[in-house]
Amino acid sequence: MRKALQLITMIPLLIGSSVVLADAASNIDDSHNTKIIEKLPLDDSGQVHALFDLGWDSSYISEGRNNLDQGGIYWATAAVQRNNFNLYATVGRGDSQHYTEWNVGVEYAFNLTDNLGGSVGYQRLEFYGDERAHDNELFGILEYAAVDWLVPSVSYTYSTEAAGYFVEVSIHSNWELTPNFSVSPYISQGFDFQYVSEEHDGANHFQLGIEAEYQLPNQWVLSGHVSHSIAQEDIKLEARNNNTTASLDETYAGIHLSWSF
């Protein structure tokens, strides 16, 4: 179980794992997306910015798999940014079973052109549940944001424990319905290369969903998502090897409340 990129969202992650892009809309591809870090735009003024986020997901889905036997998961994140650097810490706790996860990381964001930006980073993961585990991850993301209605991105995460990597290609379509309310339908395709399983390299899962965000007064933001993940060959082969006969597709939702200053 790994909370890569993206809690993008948060990521998130958050995150999801997880990523800051200049003037980019926030993206959630699954519950671990580092979404909350994306709330902080690039800023070279030298000022320090901070963000706090609380969230809940109905299931803990990452890499197209449900990481918990029952229930969902609560998330809490704190992030601090100065110039292009972000420091963040995220804790997740199962709402129906004994499970705790800590992610602590650093991320550097950059712009290659006016419309092409990205980030690279490192995070340490600690897992507390029926089994004790840990991991180190290196990650990066590129996003092209020339037009809001078609924003492609690609993310990469390398795990030192698994000695493998995971790639996710996504397309978001961002629509501002009112000055305070926006929605973002998205699709994403994940590829596993010995990051989760060693039996198969290639297509892992296809995911689609919709995200929504409402700007509240005093720099509060309420956001949520509904997502559906469709298992592909990597997950199917893993299920066959484990004699799993239940449905491998996952549908889940989440909600977050964040505050920045």
C-alpha positions as CSV (number, residue, x, y, z in Angstrom):
1,M,0.0,0.0,0.0
2,R,1.5,3.3,-1.1
3,K,0.2,6.8,-1.0
4,A,2.1,8.0,-4.1
5,L,1.6,11.3,-5.6
6,Q,-1.1,13.1,-6.2
7,L,-3.3,13.2,-1.5
8,I,-2.4,15.2,-6.5
9,T,-4.7,14.6,-5.0
10,M,-4.2,15.1,-1.9
11,I,-3.8,15.0,-3.6
12,P,-4.4,14.3,-3.9
13,L,-1.5,12.8,-3.5
14,L,-1.7,13.2,-1.7
15,I,-1.9,12.8,-2.0
16,G,-1.9,10.6,-4.9
17,S,0.5,10.7,-4.8
18,S,1.1,14.0,-5.5
19,V,2.0,18.5,-7.1
20,V,2.3,22.2,-7.5
21,L,1.9,23.8,-11.0
22,A,1.7,27.5,-11.7
23,D,-1.9,28.7,-12.1
24,A,-3.0,25.1,-12.7
25,A,-6.3,23.7,-11.6
26,S,-6.2,21.0,-8.9
27,N,-6.4,17.4,-10.0
28,I,-7.5,14.3,-8.1
29,D,-6.7,11.0,-9.8
30,D,-7.2,8.8,-6.8
31,S,-7.6,9.1,-3.1
32,H,-3.8,9.3,-2.5
33,N,-3.4,12.2,-4.9
34,T,-1.5,15.2,-3.4
35,K,-4.3,17.5,-4.3
36,I,-3.7,19.8,-1.3
37,I,-0.2,20.7,-2.4
38,E,-1.6,21.9,-5.7
39,K,-3.5,24.7,-4.0
40,L,-0.3,26.6,-3.6
41,P,0.9,28.2,-6.9
42,L,4.4,29.0,-7.7
43,D,5.7,32.1,-5.9
44,D,9.2,33.5,-6.1
45,S,8.5,36.4,-3.8
46,G,10.3,34.7,-0.9
47,Q,7.1,34.7,1.2
48,V,6.1,31.6,3.2
49,H,2.7,30.1,2.5
50,A,0.9,27.4,4.4
51,L,-2.1,25.1,3.8
52,F,-4.0,22.7,6.0
53,D,-6.4,20.1,4.7
54,L,-8.9,17.6,6.3
55,G,-10.5,15.0,4.1
56,W,-12.3,11.6,3.9
57,D,-12.5,9.0,1.2
58,S,-15.2,6.3,1.2
59,S,-12.5,3.7,0.3
60,Y,-8.7,3.9,0.2
61,I,-8.1,3.3,-3.5
62,S,-4.7,3.6,-5.1
63,E,-3.2,2.1,-8.2
64,G,-6.8,0.8,-8.9
65,R,-6.8,-1.3,-5.7
66,N,-8.7,-1.1,-2.4
67,N,-6.0,-1.0,0.3
68,L,-8.4,-1.6,3.2
69,D,-10.6,-4.6,4.0
70,Q,-13.4,-2.4,5.2
71,G,-14.5,1.2,5.5
72,G,-12.9,4.4,4.3
73,I,-10.0,6.6,5.4
74,Y,-9.6,10.1,7.0
75,W,-6.8,12.4,5.8
76,A,-5.1,15.4,7.5
77,T,-2.3,17.3,5.8
78,A,-0.1,20.3,6.5
79,A,2.0,22.0,3.8
80,V,4.5,24.9,3.8
81,Q,5.8,26.5,0.7
82,R,8.6,29.1,0.0
83,N,9.5,30.0,-3.5
84,N,9.4,26.7,-5.5
85,F,9.8,24.4,-2.6
86,N,7.1,22.6,-0.7
87,L,7.4,20.6,2.5
88,Y,4.4,18.5,3.5
89,A,3.2,15.9,6.0
90,T,0.1,13.8,5.6
91,V,-1.5,11.2,8.0
92,G,-4.3,8.8,7.0
93,R,-6.3,6.7,9.4
94,G,-8.9,4.0,8.6
95,D,-12.4,4.8,9.8
96,S,-13.4,1.1,10.3
97,Q,-10.1,-0.8,10.9
98,H,-6.7,-0.3,12.5
99,Y,-4.6,1.4,9.9
100,T,-2.4,4.5,10.0
101,E,-0.2,5.9,7.3
102,W,2.3,8.8,7.4
103,N,3.7,10.6,4.3
104,V,6.4,13.2,4.7
105,G,8.0,14.8,1.6
106,V,9.6,17.7,-0.2
107,E,8.8,18.8,-3.7
108,Y,10.3,21.3,-6.1
109,A,8.0,22.9,-8.8
110,F,9.1,24.5,-12.0
111,N,7.9,26.0,-15.3
112,L,9.5,24.9,-18.6
113,T,7.3,27.2,-20.7
114,D,4.3,29.4,-20.1
115,N,2.0,26.4,-20.4
116,L,4.2,23.4,-19.5
117,G,5.1,22.9,-15.8
118,G,5.9,20.2,-13.4
119,S,7.6,19.1,-10.2
120,V,9.9,16.5,-8.8
121,G,10.1,15.3,-5.2
122,Y,10.8,12.7,-2.6
123,Q,8.6,11.3,0.1
124,R,9.0,8.9,3.0
125,L,6.1,6.6,3.8
126,E,5.4,4.8,7.1
127,F,2.6,2.2,7.5
128,Y,1.0,1.0,10.7
129,G,-1.6,-1.7,10.6
130,D,-1.7,-5.5,10.8
131,E,1.8,-5.3,9.4
132,R,4.5,-2.6,9.9
133,A,6.1,-1.3,6.6
134,H,7.8,1.7,5.1
135,D,8.9,2.9,1.7
136,N,10.8,5.7,0.0
137,E,9.5,7.2,-3.2
138,L,10.8,9.5,-5.9
139,F,8.2,11.2,-8.1
140,G,7.7,13.7,-10.9
141,I,4.9,15.1,-13.0
142,L,4.5,17.2,-16.1
143,E,1.3,19.0,-17.0
144,Y,0.4,21.0,-20.2
145,A,-2.2,23.7,-19.4
146,A,-2.6,25.7,-22.6
147,V,-6.4,25.5,-22.4
148,D,-8.6,24.7,-19.3
149,W,-10.9,22.3,-21.1
150,L,-8.1,19.9,-22.1
151,V,-5.2,19.5,-19.6
152,P,-3.0,16.5,-20.2
153,S,-0.5,15.3,-17.6
154,V,1.8,12.4,-16.9
155,S,3.1,11.3,-13.5
156,Y,5.9,8.9,-12.5
157,T,6.6,7.3,-9.1
158,Y,9.5,5.1,-8.2
159,S,9.5,2.9,-5.1
160,T,12.8,1.9,-3.5
161,E,11.2,-1.0,-1.6
162,A,9.5,-2.5,-4.7
163,A,12.4,-1.5,-7.1
164,G,9.6,-0.6,-9.6
165,Y,7.7,2.4,-10.9
166,F,4.2,3.4,-11.7
167,V,3.2,5.8,-14.6
168,E,-0.2,7.5,-14.9
169,V,-1.4,9.5,-17.9
170,S,-4.4,11.8,-17.3
171,I,-6.6,14.3,-19.0
172,H,-8.7,16.8,-17.1
173,S,-11.3,19.2,-18.4
174,N,-11.7,22.2,-16.1
175,W,-15.0,24.2,-16.2
176,E,-15.7,27.3,-14.1
177,L,-19.5,27.3,-13.7
178,T,-19.6,30.3,-11.4
179,P,-16.8,32.6,-10.0
180,N,-16.7,30.3,-6.9
181,F,-17.7,26.9,-8.3
182,S,-15.8,24.7,-10.8
183,V,-16.0,21.1,-12.0
184,S,-13.4,18.9,-13.7
185,P,-14.3,15.6,-15.4
186,Y,-11.2,13.5,-15.9
187,I,-9.9,10.2,-17.3
188,S,-6.6,8.5,-16.4
189,Q,-4.7,5.4,-17.5
190,G,-2.2,3.7,-15.1
191,F,0.7,1.4,-16.0
192,D,2.5,-0.7,-13.4
193,F,6.1,-1.8,-13.8
194,Q,6.8,-3.9,-10.7
195,Y,5.6,-1.1,-8.5
196,V,2.6,-3.1,-7.1
197,S,3.0,-6.6,-8.6
198,E,5.9,-8.4,-10.3
199,E,3.9,-10.8,-12.4
200,H,2.9,-8.4,-15.2
201,D,4.2,-5.1,-16.6
202,G,1.9,-2.8,-18.4
203,A,-1.8,-1.7,-18.3
204,N,-2.9,-1.6,-14.6
205,H,-6.3,0.3,-14.5
206,F,-8.4,2.9,-16.3
207,Q,-10.1,5.5,-14.2
208,L,-12.7,8.2,-14.8
209,G,-14.6,10.6,-12.6
210,I,-15.5,14.1,-11.8
211,E,-14.1,16.6,-9.3
212,A,-15.8,19.7,-7.9
213,E,-14.5,22.7,-6.0
214,Y,-16.2,25.5,-4.2
215,Q,-14.3,28.6,-3.0
216,L,-15.6,29.7,0.4
217,P,-14.8,33.0,2.2
218,N,-11.5,33.7,4.0
219,Q,-9.5,31.3,1.8
220,W,-11.4,28.2,2.7
221,V,-12.0,25.6,-0.1
222,L,-14.5,22.8,-0.1
223,S,-13.8,20.1,-2.7
224,G,-14.9,16.6,-3.6
225,H,-14.8,13.8,-6.2
226,V,-16.6,10.7,-7.4
227,S,-14.4,8.2,-9.2
228,H,-14.7,4.8,-10.9
229,S,-11.7,2.6,-11.5
230,I,-11.7,-0.3,-14.0
231,A,-9.3,-3.2,-13.5
232,Q,-6.9,-4.1,-16.3
233,E,-4.5,-6.9,-16.9
234,D,-2.1,-6.2,-14.0
235,I,-4.9,-6.3,-11.4
236,K,-6.7,-9.2,-13.1
237,L,-3.6,-11.4,-13.2
238,E,-2.9,-10.6,-9.5
239,A,-6.5,-11.5,-8.7
240,R,-6.2,-14.8,-10.5
241,N,-3.0,-15.7,-8.7
242,N,-4.8,-14.9,-5.4
243,N,-8.0,-16.9,-6.4
244,T,-10.0,-13.7,-6.0
245,T,-13.5,-13.9,-7.6
246,A,-15.1,-10.7,-6.4
247,S,-15.5,-7.6,-8.7
248,L,-12.2,-5.9,-9.3
249,D,-13.7,-2.5,-10.3
250,E,-13.9,0.2,-7.7
251,T,-16.3,3.2,-7.2
252,Y,-15.5,5.6,-4.4
253,A,-16.0,9.3,-3.4
254,G,-14.2,11.8,-1.2
255,I,-14.6,15.3,0.3
256,H,-11.9,17.8,1.5
257,L,-11.9,21.1,3.4
258,S,-8.7,23.1,3.2
259,W,-7.5,26.5,4.4
260,S,-4.5,28.4,3.1
261,F,-2.7,31.7,4.0
